[in-house]
Amino acid sequence: MERWADFVLRHRLWVVLFWVVIFVAGGAVSKTTSDRMTIDFSLPGQPGTDAANKIIAAFHNGGDTAPMLISVTMPQGQTVTGNEDALGRAFDDAVAKAASAEKKQFRVLDEANTGDKAFRTDDDRTAYAMVFYPFPTSATEKPPTDPLRKALESVKPSGSTVGVTGEDALAIGDEDAGNSVLVETLLGGVGALVVLIFVFASFLALLPILVAAVSIMTTFLLLLPVTYATDVSFIVQFLVALIGLGVAIDYSLLLVNRWREERDHGKDNHEAVREAVRTAGHAVLFSGITVAIGLLALVVLPVPFMRSIGYGGALIPFASVAVTLSLTPAILSSIGPWLDRPKIRHENKASRGWTAWARLVVQHRWVAAGSAFVVLGLLFAAFTGIRVGVASSDSLASNGKAYDALQVLKDGGVTTGALTPIEVLAEKDKAPAIAEKLGAVKGIDHALVSTGPTSNAGDRTVVVLIPNKETVNSKTVDVVRGVGDAAEDTPGVIGVTGLGNAQVDFLHAVYGNFPLMLTIIALLTFVLLVRAFRSILLPIKAVLLNLISLTAVYGAMVLFWQDGHGSEQLFGIAETGAVTFWVPLMVFAFLFGLSMDYEVFILARIREEYDNGHNTNEAVIEGIGRTGRLVTSAALILFLAFAALASGPGTDLKVMATALGFGILLDATLVRSLLVPSLVSLFGSWNWWLPDWVARVLRIPPSQVHSEDPTAEPEPVPV
C-alpha cells in the first residue's frame, strides 16, 4: 500500500486526468448501458421454464407472464346477458388492435371462445377476458396496459366503462408512483452530503461525493461490455446508482478522515497521504473484496438474472476501491489542505463520546452482549415464520386505474386467482379430457379450453386453470404442486407453467444451491479476514455474527412486510403475505459484504491499536473511539441511499431497499457498536491467536500476544 501511495503521489496529475476521461466516458455510455439491460427471470432446465418456452415458441406470448385482465362494465340497467356477442366482438377487436399497435401476438380467452360464464361477475354487469402477451425484453419496455385500454375504449359498447388490470399493471401502478434512478441517486446524494458536512465541517465534504460520482460512471462503463457478453438484469442499474453511491462515499470517508487524523498529528501532507493509504486504504481494499465475494457467490446459482447481478454487482466495489485508492489520495496530495477549510473539527484525539461508550460496553461486557443477543433472538423468532413467494395483489397497488379495475372484478365475485392462472400446454384433441381431470384438482376454480384461433396452433392448445386463490406464496402454491402431480400421468400434457410454477422452480433451483453459495462465501471471507486481522477467532466471530444479523434482518422483513406491521403506515402498502422469492438472496449477497465493511473498519483499527502496545480492552476502547463516528456516519449514508431506493416504484424494490437499510442500521448499531466490542473484550487474548504455520502460508507477520492480562477491567467511566 505504501508503494501504491508513492506511485499515486508521483503521478497525481495523470491519475486525475485518467479519472476525468473515465468519468466523461462513463457518463456518455450510461444510458446505452441501462437500455441494454434485460428483464429475464427464467430458470433454464426447470420444468416450468421449459413449458413456458414451448408455449412461447408455439403462440409467441404467455408462458412466463401473468395475463392482463380486460373488463367491460355495462351501463346501469344493462347486463352481460343479451350482449354476449357484442362483448365478444369488443374483446376480439380490442386485442387485435392492441396487438397490431404493439406489433406482437396476443392470446385472448373470454366467454365467447370458451363458453364459460366464469368470465362475468355475479351481478351480470361486468364481463372480462384474459389477455396473454409476450414478456418484456428490456427494462424500458412496458406491459401493454395502455394500448389495451385505449383499444378497448374505442370498441366498447355505448355507455359502458372499461378496465385493465393484472400483476404487471398493479406492480407498476400510476406512472407518478415512484422516482427514477436519477432522482433516487440525487436524493441519496443530498442526504449523504448533509452527513458529510457534519463529519468534516469543511469543503472536504464534497470530496467523497466526487469520488462516488466517478465510481458510478466507471461502473456503468465497465458494465457496457458485460451487456454484450451476456444478459444483465435491469436491477443492476439501481444497485450501481444507489449502492455505488453509498459504498464509494464510505470508502472515501474512511480514507479522508484518516488523512485528516495524520495531519492533525503533525505529519506533512504527503506523509499523511501515505499513512492514510497504508492504514485506511488497507481496510478499504479488504472491505471491497468482502463485498465482491458476497456478490460473486451468486454466480454459482443456476439462474441467469441472479448470476448477472453477481458479476455486475461485483463491479461496484471494484470501481469504488479503484477510485478511492487513486483519485482520493491524488486530490488530497494536491489540494487537500485547501479543501480542509474552515478547520472546525480536529481529529488528533479520539471521540470523547464514543470512547466513553466503548469503555462502558467493555466494563459491562456480559450485559452488553446478552442484551444484543436477546434482540437478535426475538428477530430470529420472527424469521422462522417467513413465507417465500411474491407480493399479493392487495399490496401491489392501493390506487390507480389497475387497482380500480381489480376492485370491480373482486366485488363481482371473481377470484384473484385469475391474476395467476396455470397454463397447461396440451395436445388439442386431448384438451377437454385434460381440463376435466386437472380442473378436479383441489384448489382449482375453473378449467378453460379456448376454441379461439389465438389459443390454438397446429395440434397444440393451452388449457388455462384458474386457482381459487392467487398462487403467491409457499402456502398457496400447493395447488401448483397438485396440478403438476396430476399432469405427470395425464395423456396429452406437454408441460405446465405459470407464476406459481416459477416460484416452485425457483425454490428448488436456487435455495437448493444455497448451502453451496453460503459455504463459498464463508470460506473465502474467513481466509481473507484471517489475513486482514492476523487472527483465527476474529474471522470466525465476524462470519457468524454476519449470519446471525442477516437472520434478524429477515425477521424484520417478516414483521414489516409479510405481516404488515408498519408497511401500511410508512408506504401505504398492505401486508404482502410473503417475501418476494428473489429478495432474500439479494439481501444476503449485498448485506453480507456491506455489513462486513464495518467489521473490517472497526477490527482493523482495534488490531492496529493492539499492535501499538495497548492491551485488548484498551485497544477496543481506542478503536471504537476512533471509528465509532465514522461507522455510524457511513451507515447513515448507506441507509439514506437505500431510503432513496425505497422511494422508487414497485413493491419488490421497496421490500429489498428497506431490508438493506434496516440491515445496515442494525449492523452499525446493535452489532458493531455493542456486540463486537463486548465479545472482543470477553475473548481477551484469544482474539490474537494465530498459529505460526498459518501466518507462513498466508505470507503475513505472526501475531504477537501481549504478556499483560488483556481482560483486565478498564478504568471507570469519567463523569
VEXVEX-58687 format. One record per residue (C-alpha): x, z, y. Coordinates in steps of 0.05 Angstrom, whole numbers, plus 5000, padded with zeros to 4 digits. Each point is the difference from the previous one (the first is absolute). Layout:
XZY/...
***
This chain:
500050005000/505850135047/502949314986/493349705014/499450385065/506949755022/497949284983/493750065043/503850315057/505149445000/494849454998/494150335036/498749405045/499549534941/495750504962/495050025058/499949255007/498949924925/493950445001/497349665062/500249344963/496750314938/494650325044/498249345033/500149634933/495650534968/495049975057/499849244994/498350014926/495850634995/493449635005/502249484949/502150574953/493250345008/496249354990/503749874935/498050674969/494649964948/494150394973/500850044925/498050604957/500449634933/502750334937/503449464958/499250104926/494050455006/493349774969/496150055064/505049575039/500349494943/492449945000/499849955076/505149444999/495849624950/493850075043/503949775062/502749404961/493049804979/495950175062/505250095056/496950655022/498350714978/504150324945/504250455045/495050095057/493850425007/494249555024/496749975067/492650195000/496049565047/492850215014/493749765035/494750495023/493249695011/496250165064/494750545001/494049794961/503749514955/503250114931/504949674955/494349844953/497349335021/506549815035/504649964939/501349265006/501550035075/504750594990/503549664942/501249375042/502450435058/505250354957/502449354969/500449645067/503550595034/505250064945/501249255000/500949985076/504750605000/504149714942/500549345037/502250355064/505250404963/502149404957/499350434938/495550064939/494950574998/495750234942/493050275012/495350414957/492950155022/493050064973/499049245003/505749844952/499650624955/492550134999/501450745008/496150425051/505950475006/501649585062/494250295041/498750695029/494550464976/495749875062/500349254985/502449845071/507449874990/503449514953/507449964989/505249574965/507050124973/505449535028/506749984964/505749715042/507549884992/504650585013/503749955067/507049734993/503150315062/499250625044/497349575057/494549694958/493250355007/494450034948/494349525014/495550535031/498849635067/499349304970/494750254951/496350375054/500049405047/497949524945/494450464977/497550095072/499449245006/495649914938/496150654995/492449994998/496950075069/499550715025/504450304946/506550395008/506449914961/505750454977/506849924967/503650584966/504950134944/506350404985/504549585045/494849955056/499250764999/507550134997/501349565061/494050265039/499349825073/505649575029/501550565051/500450544946/507550075002/506549855034/504949434986/507050114973/502849905071/495350515031/501450504945/507549925010/499350105075/495850624990/505150284952/505749825048/496750355059/499050634959/507249984976/502649915071/496350635022/503350404944/506949715016/499350185073/498750714979/506049994952/505149695047/497250125070/504049405023/500349244998/502850074929/492750024978/499949245009/505749874952/496450164934/494149575023/504849425012/503250114931/493150004968/498049355034/506349664975/499050284930/492849754996/501949305022/505950004953/495550184942/495249435016/505949525003/502550244932/493049954971/499249265018/504549734943/496750494952/493249695015/502849334977/503050294937/493750374979/493250245025/500350605047/493950445009/496750015069/500550774997/507549945012/499149795072/496450655016/505550404966/505649635035/496950115068/497950734993/504750304948/505749595029/498550305068/500150714974/506049944954/504449645050/498450505055/501350594953/506849734980/502149845071/497450685023/504550364951/506149595019/499050055075/498750754997/506450114961/503949595050/497150425056/501950644963/507249774992/500349815074/497550705019/505450294956/505249675045/501849364962/501149365039/494949444993/503449594946/502050604959/492850265004/497649324973/504950044942/497850704981/492649835006/500949404954/504250404951/494950564994/493149785022/501549284981/501750234930/493250354995/496549385027/503449554948/497850454942/493050085029/499249255004/502249914928/495050534976/494349645036/502249344971/500350294929/492950245004/497649315021/504349594954/497350394941/493449635011/503649384974/499450264929/492449975003/496849374970/495949885063/502249455048/497350315064/503050684985/506749674984/499849635067/498750655036/506050294963/505349495019/496649835067/499450735019/507150154979/502349555056/497250515050/505250554987/505449474990/498849715069/499150695032/506550274972/503949375019/497550005072/500750765008/507250024974/502349415042/495949895063/499050745015/507450185001/501749365037/495250185056/502050745000/507449825005/498749575062/494250265041/498150634961/502350505053/496249605053/493650024959/500750754989/497350155069/497250455027/503950504959/494550524990/500650174926/506750214968/501849994926/506250444999/496050564967/494950014944/492750075019/498450745012/492949934975/501849644936/505950464988/495450605005/495049664954/505349854948/502750715003/492950264990/498849544940/506750204968/498650745011/493149934966/501749444953/495650254942/493950045044/501549335032/500949644934/493950334969/495549835059/502149274999/498849944925/493150305007/497949475050/503149454958/496550284938/493249985034/501049275019/502449854929/493550294973/496249505044/504549444974/497750134928/493149735020/502549335025/496049374982/503649345007/496049385019/497649685064/496150255059/492550024991/495649555044/497650615039/507150135024/501849285016/495649945062/495050435039/497749465048/500249265012/496249404973/502650064929/498050734998/493049855027/499149444948/501950484944/495250535024/494249504997/501649864927/501150734981/493650215034/496649454960/502450294934/505849524987/505750364964/506750005034/502849784933/498449305025/506150085045/504650064939/497049564944/503649864934/501349264988/500149764928/502849304987/496149724942/498449384960/493749705031/495949944937/501250724982/498950295070/492750244989/502050384937/506150295035/495850225059/495050344954/505350384962/504450215058/493950155043/498250544950/506550385013/498750685030/500849965076/498149275008/494049885045/499249244993/503349434962/499549335036/501049294975/499649465053/497849284987/502649785068/505449465003/505050475035/499850494942/501149494944/506249584987/500449584937/498550454941/501350645038/495850465043/500550705030/495450564978/499550505057/498650734982/497550475055/501750734985/495350555023/505650305042/506049745038/506049974953/504650335050/503350604966/502150294933/493150294988/496149365014/504549504963/497750254932/494949445000/505749505008/503450284939/493449974963/498949275017/507149844980/499250344932/493449644988/502849335022/505850034950/495649844941/494949575036/500449254983/500849545060/503350515047/506449715030/501850565048/497350595042/502150155071/497750335065/502150545049/499050544948/504349624950/505549955052/500150765006/500350104925/505649494994/503850315058/499650704970/502749724935/505549555028/502550445058/498850724981/502249844930/506849825029/500150585050/504350454956/505449465000/499649925075/500350765010/506050064953/503949465037/498650305068/501850714978/506549814965/502649555056/498150505054/503250574961/506649634992/499949805074/498650715023/505350304955/505049565036/497050175068/499650764991/505650104949/495350434960/495949994936/494550505018/498349735069/498349304976/495750284943/496350445050/499249415048/497049544947/495350544973/497650215069/498649285017/495749924939/496350665013/498749825073/497449314978/494850314954/497950435060/499149375042/495649704945/496050645001/499049935074/497749284989/494950244950/497250535048/500149565062/497949324974/497350044929/495750625015/499049845074/502350675029/502249725068/499549254993/493049985030/502050455058/506649655016/498649274983/492449974992/501149784927/496050324944/503550264937/503249434962/498650304931/506949764977/507049875024/501549265003/503749834936/506349715033/500750535055/503050584958/505749544977/501349775072/499950715026/504850224945/504949435013/500450125075/499350755003/505250144946/505349675043/497550185069/499250744986/506850004966/502749795069/498850695026/502950324938/506449605012/500150165074/499350754989/504250104938/505649555025/500650455061/499650644957/505449714954/504349855061/499250715027/501650294932/506349574996/501950265069/500550714973/493050305005/496850344941/493549724972/495350395044/504049875063/500449264982/492449984991/498850345067/504949565037/497649374964/492750125015/501750215071/503549335010/495149554964/493250355006/498149685067/502549324978/496350004933/493650245034/500649475055/501749464949/494050194958/495550005060/502449295018/498549754929/493350365002/498149655065/502049334968/495450144941/494550235048/500649335034/499549664932/493750394985/496849715062/500049314967/494049694964/498550134927/498750664964/505649884949/505249955056/497350635032/500550374933/507249804991/501950145073/496950695001/503350184934/506849795025/498950385066/497850644966/505749944950/505149955056/497250615037/499450414936/507149834981/503150145068/496450665009/498150364936/505349704955/506249885042/499150565052/497650544952/501149844926/506849665005/503750545040/496850564959/501949684933/507149835022/500850725022/497350254933/504649544959/506150275036/506749754972/496549594947/498349505055/507249775002/501749964927/502849334979/504249894937/506849705016/498949434951/493649795037/503949995065/505349564968/494849514972/496449945067/506649975038/498350575047/503950635019/498650614955/495250535026/503450645021/495850644992/501650565049/502350654971/495550425046/492950164977/495749435026/493550394988/501750565048/494350215046/500449665068/500250405064/493150235026/496249515043/501650165073/494050215043/
***
